[in-house]
């Protein structure tokens, strides 16, 4: 969707809210480098929450250094800016926007870590979406975790977390050997950490508050976005790839204009693309 949006652009600015280690960009840089007519001049602003200590933007800066090496390797004119900030508190003046650049906003798995209505009167995730809309991007890519274990009531939350994480661990059990080092890391440091936080923490200590993709749909529309459809040819290729190379119980489906990824009927991830609505 990003490549399609910027196919005629000569200057592109991507705001990546929650860039973390930037693993999502090397393949994209390679694609840009191979673009007919040559790549555009690319600027990425990597935004993530400040780290504790004396260098709050250290990890974000290191991500930029790695991406600069990839850009050089693939022949893409590249500029990077690191910004350590809470995602819903980013100010337009911090971004150094340029009207001559095609603006793209990317947010992967970070909406659920922002506070919802149970955290107070001002909902952080609605504030974030409204702020993105004010930037008037050519494209807003939003990839969200799909889950119902963000409920404020403990019993409901515990039950939904049990279903959700049981499906995740079942997926790992069926596809990765038990003694695999990376599986142990994922189970202990990622899914295990999230599960403990969901079950044992309340208030600001509970960092993950996912909602369903349909709830996210309502938020994005309320903020003034219009959802874009999925390219049929891309969907066909993606479904074929999943069927050919992945376990038969992985699923890739379309609902409305969402691309949904899951396991044995349980949806884990919703992928969506948006543009500002003007009517």
N, C-alpha and C positions, 0 to 999 in steps of 0.2 A: 504493500500500500504506500509506503514511503517512497520507494523507487518510482512508482507510477505518478505520485504527486509532484515529484521534483524532476521529472524526465526532461523538461525544457529549461530548468533553472540553471543559472551560472553561479549563483551564490546561495548557499543553504546554511541555515542555523538550526541546530537541533538542541532543544532543551530536554535533558534526560533527568527526570525527577526520580531519584533513587538509583543512580548509576552504579553504585557499589564497585565491583571490580571491572565492569565494562565488558563482560564476556559477550554481550549481545552485538558488539560493533565490528570486530575484525572481519567477519564474513561479509558484512554490509560494505565495509571499506573495499574489500576485494571486488565486490560487484560494481561499486562506483568506479574503481580503477579500470574495469573492463567495459564501461559504458560507451556506446558508439558516439564518436565526437569528442570523447575525453570526459574526465570527471569534472564536477563543479568545484568551486572553492568551498570547502566545508569547515564550519565552525561548530564545535560541540561544547555546550555548557553542562558540565557534570555537577549535579546538585544532590547532596545527601546530608543527612543529619550530622552535626558536629561530633567528632570523637572527643572523649574526655582527655584532659591533659593540655599540654602547652601548644600542640599542633592540631587543632580541630579539623583541619582540611588535609591532613597528611595522606590518608588513604585515597582521597579523591584526586589529589595531585599525582600520586603514583599511578593511578589509573590513566590519567592524561599522558604521562610519560610513555606508558606501554602503547597506548593508542597512537601516539605520535610516531612510534617506531613502525607500527603496522601501516599507517598512512604513507610513510616514506617508502616502505617496501612495495606498496601497490600504486605509487605515483599519484596520490591524492593530495592536493594543496590543503593543508590542515592547520587549524588553530584551535586551542583548547583553553577553557576557563573553568577553574574549580570554584565551587560555591558551597560553603558549609552553612546550612540553614535548615530549620524545620520547614518541611515542604509547603505548609500552608502559610508560612510567614515570608516567603520570597517576594521581594518588591521589584517592580518593573525596572527601576533605575539600577538594580544590581545586575541586570541581564545584558545591558548595553545593546539593546535591540537596534537593528538597522532596517529601514523600510525597503531597502534594495535586496534584502535577503528573504528567501522563502523560509518561513518559520514553521517548524515541526515540533510538536510536544510529544514526548514519550514517557509513559508511566507504567512500569511493569511490577505487579504484585505489591504496590506500596499504598494503594488507597485503603486497604483493610487495616493498615497500621495507624491510620489517622483516627482521631476520636469521632464517635458518632453521637447521636442525640442523647444517649444515656450518660455522656460525659459532661453535659452542661448545655446551656441555652444556645451558645454558638457552636454549631457542628463543624468540626475542623475539615471533614471531607467535603462538605458542601462549600465551605469557604475556599478550599483548594480548587474545586471545579469552577467556581465563579471567577477566581483569579485567572485560571487558564483561559476561560472564555474571554475575559477582558483583553488578553494578549492577542486575540483574533488570529490564531494560527491557521495555516492552510490545511493542517491535519493534526488530529489528536489521537494517538494510539494509546488505548487503555487495556491492559491485560490484568485481569483480577482473579484472585482465588475465589472459588465458588464454595460456599459452605453456610450452614445454618447454626454453627456452634458459636456464634457471637451474641447469643441471646443473654439478656441481663439476669434471667432466672436460672439458678444453678442447675436444677434437675433437668430442665430442657437443654441447657448447654452441655451438661455431662452426657446426656443420651445422644445428642447430635455429634458430639466429639467422638464418642465411642464408635458410632457408625462410620464417621469420616476417616478416622485414623486406622480403624480395622481394615478398611478398604485399601488405604495406602500401604499398610504393612503386608496385606495379602498380595498386592501388586509386586512388592519387593521379593516376597517369598517365592512367587511364581517365575520371576524373571532374573534374579541375581542370586548366586550361591551364598549360603549363610556365612561362609568364612571370608567373603570378599571384603577387603579393607574399606573400600569406598562405601559399600553398603552399611558397614558398621558406623562409619562417620555420619552418613545421612540419617540413620536411625537414631543415633545418640545425640548428635549436635544440631540436627535440624528438626525432624519430626518429633523426636522425644522432647526436645526443648519446648516446642510449640504446644504439645499436648499437656505438659506439666503446667505451663503458663495459663492455658485456657481453663484447666480444671482447678488450679489452686490459687489463682490471683483475682483480685477485684480492683475496681477503680483504675487509677492511672498505672498500676503495676501490671494490668492485663494488656499486653501490647498488641495482640492479634484479635481483631474484631471483624471477622469476615461476614459478608452477607451474600445473598444469591445474586447471580448475574441479572436477574429481573429487577431486583432492588437497585442495582447499579444503573440499569437502563433508565429508571425513573429519575435518579439523581442527575444523570447526564442531560436528559431532556429538560429537566427543570432548570438546569444551569444555562440552557440556551444552545444546546448542541443538537445536530441532526446526524443520525447514524448512517454510515455508508455501507453499501452492500458488499458482499464478498465476491471477488472475481471468480466466476464459474470454472474457468480453466485452472486457476490456482487450486480451487477446492477439489477438483477432479484429480489433479496430480498429487495433492496431499493425502487424499483418501487412498489412492493407489499405493503410495509409499508406505502408509501405515499398514495396509493389508498385506503388502509384500514383505516388509522387513521387520514388523513388530509382532508381538504376541497377539493371538487372535482375540483376546479379551480387551485389548486397548480399543478405544472408540474415538472417532473424530466425526462430529455431527454438526449440522447447521440448524439453528433455531432462530427464525426471523433473520436478523443480520448478524447474529453472533456465531462465532466458531467455537465449538465446545469440545474439550478434551477430557476423557474420563476412563474409567476402568469398571467393567462389569455393571454398567448401568448407572454408576455414580459419577457425577460430573465434578471434576476437580478444578478446571480452569476455563475461564471465558475470555475470548479474544475479541476485541472490537475496535473499530476505527470511526472517527467522528470529524465533522466540520462544523463551524459556527452556523447557527440558524439565523437568518436575517428577517424572516417574515414575522 
